[in-house]
Amino acid sequence: LKTMPLRARAHFVRKPSGKYFLKGKKIAVEGNIAAGKSTFTKLLELESPNWKTILEPISRWTNVNQDELTTSQKSGGNLLELFYSNPQRYAYTFESFTFISRAKEACRYKDFHCGNNPVQFFERSVYSSKYAFALNSYESGLLTETEWNMYQDWSSYLIKMSPNLKPDGIIYLRAEPEICYKRMLKRGRHEEGGVSLDYLKCLHEKHEAWLYRKDIKIDESLQGVPILILDCNSEFEAEPQRWSELMEQVKFFVADS
C-alpha cells in the first residue's frame, strides 16, 4: 500500500453576498476498466451526507445527442460501440469526446459545498483520458502523430486554463488486468464485447506508470497532487470487513487533521 495523505486545508470562498462557504475537495477515483470504480464510487456516497459522487458519463458516449455535434457530424449514435468496433477510425473522435465530457462534469459541480467536510468523488478525471486512454491509443498506432500532437495541444491548454479540472487528490483502485477482464465479462456490457485482455494489460501499464511508478511526464498542474493506492484485487462490495478497511484509508485521506 502506498498512501500520501491529503493535507487538511480549509478553503473558504466568498459569495457575492459577502458570506463565506467552505469549498469542497475534489477527489478523482481512477483505475482500469472493470477495476470496480463505479461500485466503489456509488458506495462512497453512503458513507457520509457530505460526500457527493459523480459517475463517469458513459450514457453520453453510448447515446451522443445530435445537439452535441456540429452540423457536419449529425450522426449521433453509440460512440463507445463505434470506438470498440472500429478503433482505427474512431480513436481520435472518442478520446476527444470523453475528455471534453469529463471536463464538463468537473466544471458543472465546481460550486459544491455542504457540511463540515464536503467532498466530491469523480469517477475518473480528464487526466486518465490523457495519460492512460489517449496515450495508449497513440502508442498502439490508433492516433497518428498529427492527431496526438493536436490532442496534446488543446488538452494541455484546457487543463491550464481550467483550474476546476484539477483534483485535490486521487484514489487509484489498483487491480490486476486478468481480474478486471473477468469482472468485465461478468458484467456483460455489450459495447465491451470486443475488448481484449491485451487491451486491459496496456491500460493497466499506463495507470501504473502514471499513478504507481510515477515515471511519466505530467502537466504541471497535477504535480504534487496526493495519491491513495488501494488494492482492489479482492471483491469489496459483498465483504463488509474489506470495505471497512478501505473506508478507513479513504477517510484518513480526505479528513481534516
C-alpha positions, -999 to 999 in steps of 0.1 A, spaced: 0 0 0 13 35 -9 -5 63 8 1 101 7 -24 118 30 -43 147 17 -33 177 38 -60 195 57 -67 228 42 -100 247 47 -107 266 15 -132 293 21 -148 311 -8 -166 344 -7 -200 347 -22 -213 380 -38 -234 385 -7 -202 388 13 -207 355 32 -182 327 30 -187 290 25 -163 260 28 -154 248 -7 -155 210 -11 -125 189 -21 -125 171 -54 -112 135 -54 -107 115 -86 -113 78 -85 -91 62 -111 -84 27 -123 -86 3 -152 -118 -8 -170 -138 -30 -145 -114 -23 -116 -145 -16 -95 -147 22 -99 -185 25 -104 -193 2 -75 -167 19 -53 -179 54 -61 -216 46 -55 -208 31 -21 -188 61 -11 -219 83 -11 -235 61 15 -206 68 39 -213 105 46 -241 130 39 -213 154 30 -199 132 3 -212 135 -33 -203 112 -61 -203 119 -98 -202 88 -121 -185 86 -154 -208 100 -181 -210 67 -201 -246 74 -212 -233 104 -232 -209 82 -250 -234 55 -258 -260 79 -270 -244 110 -284 -271 137 -287 -272 155 -321 -270 189 -305 -236 179 -291 -223 177 -327 -215 201 -354 -238 204 -384 -214 183 -405 -214 155 -378 -252 149 -374 -248 112 -370 -251 107 -332 -251 71 -322 -232 49 -298 -197 64 -298 -184 38 -273 -195 10 -295 -181 26 -326 -147 30 -310 -145 -6 -299 -157 -19 -332 -135 3 -354 -108 19 -332 -87 30 -361 -115 52 -374 -129 65 -342 -99 67 -318 -94 105 -320 -131 112 -320 -137 90 -289 -106 102 -270 -115 138 -276 -152 135 -267 -145 116 -235 -120 142 -224 -145 170 -231 -174 152 -214 -153 146 -183 -143 183 -183 -179 194 -184 -188 172 -155 -159 186 -134 -169 222 -142 -206 215 -137 -201 207 -100 -175 233 -92 -195 251 -65 -205 220 -44 -204 227 -7 -221 214 24 -215 204 60 -181 205 76 -161 184 52 -176 185 18 -160 161 -7 -168 153 -43 -157 119 -57 -154 118 -95 -153 85 -113 -122 92 -134 -109 126 -145 -96 143 -177 -61 132 -166 -69 95 -171 -83 104 -205 -49 119 -213 -23 97 -195 -40 63 -199 -65 60 -227 -54 86 -253 -17 78 -247 -24 41 -252 -43 49 -284 -13 69 -297 13 43 -287 -8 15 -302 -10 33 -335 -46 43 -333 -38 80 -333 -15 95 -359 14 117 -349 -6 147 -361 -37 137 -341 -17 131 -310 0 165 -313 -34 181 -317 -48 163 -287 -18 173 -266 -21 209 -276 -57 215 -268 -59 192 -238 -29 209 -222 -44 243 -229 -78 234 -214 -61 220 -183 -40 251 -179 -70 275 -183 -95 255 -162 -84 251 -126 -116 233 -118 -103 203 -137 -76 197 -111 -84 172 -83 -73 178 -47 -65 141 -45 -65 108 -65 -76 74 -54 -62 47 -76 -81 14 -75 -53 -10 -84 -63 -44 -98 -46 -69 -120 -58 -68 -156 -67 -105 -155 -91 -98 -126 -105 -68 -144 -111 -89 -175 -131 -115 -156 -152 -87 -140 -158 -71 -174 -170 -103 -188 -193 -109 -158 -210 -75 -161 -216 -81 -198 -218 -46 -212 -224 -52 -248 -202 -24 -261 -173 -42 -244 -178 -75 -262 -147 -70 -283 -124 -56 -256 -94 -80 -252 -73 -89 -222 -43 -74 -240 -61 -40 -242 -67 -41 -204 -30 -50 -199 -20 -20 -219 -43 3 -199 -30 -12 -166 5 -4 -176 -5 32 -183 -21 36 -149 9 20 -132 33 44 -150 12 74 -141 -1 66 -106 21 39 -91 56 43 -105 51 79 -114 76 77 -143 58 97 -170 58 134 -176 26 150 -163 11 185 -166 25 210 -141 -10 215 -125 -11 178 -114 23 177 -98 21 173 -60 -15 161 -60 -16 133 -33 -24 98 -43 -40 69 -23 -35 35 -38 -59 8 -28 -56 -29 -36 -88 -39 -53 -79 -74 -65 -104 -88 -39 -141 -81 -40 -153 -54 -15 -190 -49 -22 -200 -82 -5 -172 -82 20 -180 -58 49 -147 -63 66 -127 -55 34 -149 -24 27 -144 -12 62 -106 -14 58 -108 5 25 -130 32 41 -107 37 70 -79 46 45 -102 68 24 -115 88 54 -79 94 66 -70 105 31 -98 132 29 -103 142 65 -91 174 81 -64 168 107 
